[in-house]
Structure formats: structure tokens, C-alpha cells
Amino acid sequence: MVKVVVIGGGWAGCAAALSAAKTGAHVLLLERTDLLLGTGLVGGIFRNNGRYTAAEEAIAMGGGDVFVAMDANTKHKGFSFPGHKHASTYDVTTMEPLVKKILQNYGIEIRTYTRVVDVVKLGKKIQALVVNDGAEIDGDVFIDATGTAGSMGNCLKYGNGCAMCVLRCPAFGPRVSVTAKAEVKEIMGRKADGSFGAMSGSCKLGKDSINKEIRDQLDREGVVVLPLPEKLQKGSSLGKKACTQYALPEYAANLVLLDTGHVKLMTPFFSIEDLRKVPGLEQARYEDPYAGSVGNSVRYLGMAPCSSSLKVEGVENLFCCGEKSAILVGHTEAIVTGLLAGNNAVA
Ligand SMILES: Cc1cc2nc3c(=O)[nH]c(=O)nc-3n(C[C@H](O)[C@H](O)[C@H](O)COP(=O)(O)OP(=O)(O)OC[C@H]3O[C@@H](n4cnc5c(N)ncnc54)[C@H](O)[C@@H]3O)c2cc1C
């Protein structure tokens, strides 16, 4: 039986582990924190626009386990918000254990608190991974699903410092790219102004910190759009966002709030002072990241050069998926590339 080791337990790594297991491999999934889902612990939007088709295709092709689980755990289904139709939001507060259970049911071995810090290579093949306690983990094929945020130093260098986001580097240690450790030169994403990286595009407000009227509307409809006075509009900041599909003029003219279990504010660059000038948000507080008032984490700093089968160039037994595989932004994209990488790693 082929042994596949997946590094990184975000949506991409979870999907890769699932499809590799379903294709007949023995699968080990390594995650440096205490939780699966990575940035999927704070996102929530899916099935919006073309992602609807992607989810349906994954389900039709037999790889839909996690989409079915997301559908069964939605806060809201089939609603629209600026630029996006037939969206759903899954409940970010309860999704992780459901996904973990699915993986365990397929016999996938999950090791949390396990951070890959290096690789052992022989020629063009990875022989083993070195993890944080110094142990070596061998395998036949490896899948890099470590995302593109890199270490906390990247948020210091390219962002506004550690925003204390859900990836929790100070506690769990830096995110380390397996591709980079295998001596493959990675690709860095640039914004339109030429600078590197992009800021995660949303922040979460504490539900109890916004007024009852807005909270009730969010509970009922899933979305609230609050028009902004001109002096609070920050159109020029939209270009900092990783998720350009939400960098539309409507997101400068309004505050767009979505219910994902948290209150998801679709822009990451409002100071508390400005936010509290908006009627109904006089007591608003950020819940994720804790320093949301200065932005969010920075991503797209280390993508693997790879083929269309998601094999990493220059290493015979390394595949990649999710944000590691391209400038893509989203749970759905992470999941479908994960499904492909997991399948291709075994096939
Ligand atoms: C604040 C925020 C909100 C978002 N909202 C949405 C949304 O509503 N809808 C949507 O579709 N997308 C959203 N996104 C984007 C989406 O979350 C990502 O594009 C997608 O989930 C990326 O998945 P991934 O698995 O590739 O990477 P990640 O989620 O970054 O996961 C990588 C995982 O690898 C682990 N890891 C890293 N290095 C190592 C190592 N050396 N050893 C072991 N483990 C390691 C990390 O701990 C992490 O769990 C959001 C992103 C952010 C940051």
C-alpha cells in the first residue's frame, strides 16, 4: 500500500488526505496546530458564483464528502451579497470536528501539534520529513498543503506585524514550506502596486459587540450592507486584499457583514475608531484577528512551481495543493486542488 504523507491540515490538506485514502493509500496528515482547517476556521463562504459548480462537480465525481458536510452545517444557504449570488456560509465555530470525524472514518491518521521543520532528500526524491521533536517520518509520496503565509516574520516584513490570527504562529511555531525545504525556488505573489503578498481580506467582529437590530438582521438574512459616509470610504485600500473577488466598489461604499457564526466584515482595514462611527457599531470589537484594527495576516509568499497534475517541479514524489499550488483564494479552490493532488499522488 502506498504511504502518502500530507503536510498541513487546512482545507487543501484535508481534501488531499481524503482523496488519497479513497484512492487506496495509507494516509498520514500532519498539522502543526491543535486544529484542522487552517484559515478555514475563520472563513465560511462557499457556493458563491462559480464555486457552486465546483462543489457540484466534486460531489458528482465522488469527492464531495466535505462539501456535503459543509452543506449540512450551514448558517445560511442560497443568499446574495454584493457581486455574489447563491452563496452559503458554513458555521465556522462547529465545522472542524465534523471534518476531523470524516477523515478518521476513512482511516486517515491525523497528528496535530506536529510541525514539519525539514526534509531528508536523496537525489530528486524526499525520503522523510523531520518534525519538531526531531523524529523522522518516511513516506512514498508527500503533499505540501502548508499554505502561503510562511512564518510570522512575513507578517512583520510585508504586513503590519503579527495580527494574532487563527494560525497562531507564536504558540505553534512558524509555518514551514516543504517545497522550500526541498530546495525548490518558490513563487511570490505581487499586488498591483508591485509589493509582495496580500492581506487576508476579512476580519471577524464579536457578535455581541454590534447592536441588536443588525444582529437580528444577520441572523435572519445572513448579510447586512451598511452604507458608509464618504469620509470613511477606503477604496484605495481594496488592492491590499488577498480575495480580489470582494475588491469591488460596493465594498468601498459599504460595510458588508456576513453571518458565519462570527460577524464577518468583508474588509480588513478599518480602525476601531472609524468602525465605531458607523451607526450600530458604536461598541464594535474585533474577535479575529485580535489586532484586526490594523489588518490581518499576509499570504501568497510561497507558491510551488507545479505541473497541471499538481506535481512540484524538480521533486519526483512531491505534490502540492491549495494556496501552495497557485494564487487561488478560497476554501472551494483549496478543496478541489486537494482532491486532485491526493488522487494524483496515488494514481
Ligand atoms: C481571514 C480569512 C477569511 C477567509 N474567508 C474565506 C471565505 O469566507 N471563503 C473562502 O472560500 N475562503 C476564505 N478564505 C481563504 C481560504 O481560507 C483559503 O484560501 C483556503 O482555506 C486555504 O487553504 P489551504 O489549506 O491551502 O491553506 P491554509 O488554510 O493556510 O492551511 C495551511 C495549514 O498548514 C499548516 N502548516 C503550515 N506549515 C506547516 C508545517 N510545516 N507542518 C505542519 N503543518 C503546517 C497550517 O497550520 C495550516 O493549518 C479566508 C482566508 C482568511 C485568512
The ligand as a MOL file (V3000), in Angstrom:
LIG
                    3D

  0  0  0     0  0            999 V3000
M  V30 BEGIN CTAB
M  V30 COUNTS 53 58 0 0 0
M  V30 BEGIN ATOM
M  V30 1 C -9.4350 35.6610 7.4940 0
M  V30 2 C -9.7090 34.8050 6.2980 0
M  V30 3 C -11.0220 34.6620 5.8390 0
M  V30 4 C -11.2910 33.8730 4.7310 0
M  V30 5 N -12.5880 33.7140 4.3210 0
M  V30 6 C -12.8730 32.8750 3.3060 0
M  V30 7 C -14.2230 32.5790 2.9610 0
M  V30 8 O -15.1720 33.0470 3.5920 0
M  V30 9 N -14.4570 31.7360 1.9160 0
M  V30 10 C -13.4350 31.1760 1.2050 0
M  V30 11 O -13.6980 30.4130 0.2690 0
M  V30 12 N -12.1370 31.4350 1.5240 0
M  V30 13 C -11.8410 32.2530 2.5620 0
M  V30 14 N -10.5350 32.4870 2.9150 0
M  V30 15 C -9.4690 31.8730 2.1210 0
M  V30 16 C -9.3500 30.4030 2.4590 0
M  V30 17 O -9.4170 30.2250 3.8600 0
M  V30 18 C -8.0440 29.8390 1.9330 0
M  V30 19 O -7.7980 30.2390 0.5920 0
M  V30 20 C -8.0380 28.3200 1.9540 0
M  V30 21 O -8.8060 27.7970 3.0010 0
M  V30 22 C -6.5810 27.9100 2.0330 0
M  V30 23 O -6.4720 26.5800 2.3980 0
M  V30 24 P -5.0560 25.8590 2.4320 0
M  V30 25 O -5.3340 24.5260 3.0220 0
M  V30 26 O -4.3920 25.9420 1.1140 0
M  V30 27 O -4.1220 26.7330 3.4140 0
M  V30 28 P -4.2530 27.1310 4.9500 0
M  V30 29 O -5.6500 27.3420 5.3490 0
M  V30 30 O -3.2750 28.2410 5.1360 0
M  V30 31 O -3.7460 25.8410 5.7230 0
M  V30 32 C -2.4000 25.5020 5.8180 0
M  V30 33 C -2.2420 24.6070 7.0290 0
M  V30 34 O -0.9240 24.1040 7.0570 0
M  V30 35 C -0.4460 24.1210 8.3870 0
M  V30 36 N 1.0120 24.1440 8.3070 0
M  V30 37 C 1.8000 25.1150 7.7700 0
M  V30 38 N 3.0920 24.7570 7.8390 0
M  V30 39 C 3.1160 23.5310 8.4170 0
M  V30 40 C 4.1770 22.6460 8.7480 0
M  V30 41 N 5.4420 22.9480 8.4710 0
M  V30 42 N 3.8670 21.4640 9.3510 0
M  V30 43 C 2.5750 21.1350 9.6250 0
M  V30 44 N 1.5280 21.9570 9.3260 0
M  V30 45 C 1.8050 23.1300 8.7220 0
M  V30 46 C -1.0610 25.3780 8.9650 0
M  V30 47 O -1.0800 25.3420 10.3720 0
M  V30 48 C -2.4540 25.3360 8.3490 0
M  V30 49 O -3.3690 24.6070 9.1370 0
M  V30 50 C -10.2350 33.2420 4.0440 0
M  V30 51 C -8.9180 33.3750 4.4990 0
M  V30 52 C -8.6550 34.1320 5.6290 0
M  V30 53 C -7.2440 34.2190 6.1330 0
M  V30 END ATOM
M  V30 BEGIN BOND
M  V30 1 1 1 2
M  V30 2 1 2 3
M  V30 3 2 2 52
M  V30 4 2 3 4
M  V30 5 1 4 5
M  V30 6 1 4 50
M  V30 7 2 5 6
M  V30 8 1 6 7
M  V30 9 1 6 13
M  V30 10 2 7 8
M  V30 11 1 7 9
M  V30 12 1 9 10
M  V30 13 2 10 11
M  V30 14 1 10 12
M  V30 15 2 12 13
M  V30 16 1 13 14
M  V30 17 1 14 15
M  V30 18 1 14 50
M  V30 19 1 15 16
M  V30 20 1 16 17
M  V30 21 1 16 18
M  V30 22 1 18 19
M  V30 23 1 18 20
M  V30 24 1 20 21
M  V30 25 1 20 22
M  V30 26 1 22 23
M  V30 27 1 23 24
M  V30 28 2 24 25
M  V30 29 1 24 26
M  V30 30 1 24 27
M  V30 31 1 27 28
M  V30 32 2 28 29
M  V30 33 1 28 30
M  V30 34 1 28 31
M  V30 35 1 31 32
M  V30 36 1 32 33
M  V30 37 1 33 34
M  V30 38 1 33 48
M  V30 39 1 34 35
M  V30 40 1 35 36
M  V30 41 1 35 46
M  V30 42 1 36 37
M  V30 43 1 36 45
M  V30 44 2 37 38
M  V30 45 1 38 39
M  V30 46 1 39 40
M  V30 47 2 39 45
M  V30 48 1 40 41
M  V30 49 2 40 42
M  V30 50 1 42 43
M  V30 51 2 43 44
M  V30 52 1 44 45
M  V30 53 1 46 47
M  V30 54 1 46 48
M  V30 55 1 48 49
M  V30 56 2 50 51
M  V30 57 1 51 52
M  V30 58 1 52 53
M  V30 END BOND
M  V30 END CTAB
M  END
